[in-house]
Amino acid sequence: MPKISVEVPEELLDDLDEHVGEDGKFVNRSEAIRASMRKTLDMLDDIDARQGRMEEER
């Protein structure tokens, strides 16, 4: 799996960390970020489909 590096404001990391760990929904930051990316991309796909911008499947 490729690794990426991004700069993230401290306040976003603080918010993210509230959902990570034993009492959180995610095991670690990476899992939380991947889940967020998947959900965001799914939402963007839904918006594109409603706007007629999705490429037809081949």
N, C-alpha and C positions, 0 to 999 in steps of 0.2 A: 504494500500500500504506500503510495507516495506521501511524503511529508511536506507540509507547507509551513511557512512562517508568516505570521501577521502581527501587526501592532494593534492592540486592543486597549481602549481606555480603561483605567482602573475601576471606574464605576460599573462598567459592563461585566468585568471579571467578578466583582463583588456580588452583583446580581446573579451571575451564573453559578457562583460557588454556593449560593443558598440552595441550589437544586442538585448538588453533587455531594456524594459521600454516603455514609451509613444511613442517615436519615433522609437523604435526598432521592430523587427519582433516577439519577444517573450515577454510575460507578466512578466516572472520572470526567474531567473537562472534555477530553476528546470525544467521548460518547455523547455528551450534551451538545457539543458543537456539531457533530455529524447529524444528530437527530434534528437540530434546528435547521441545518442546511437542507435536509431532505424535506422537511415540512414547508419551508419557504419555497423550494423549487416546485413542490406539488401545488402550492397555492398559485405560483406564477403560471404553471401549466394550465390550471383551471381558468385563470383570467384570460390567458391567450386563447384557450378553446372557446370561451364565451365571446371573445372579440373576433373570432374567425382567423386567428393568426397561427394556428397549429398546422404544421406540415402534415399532409396526408401520409398515412402509412403505406409503405411500398410492398 
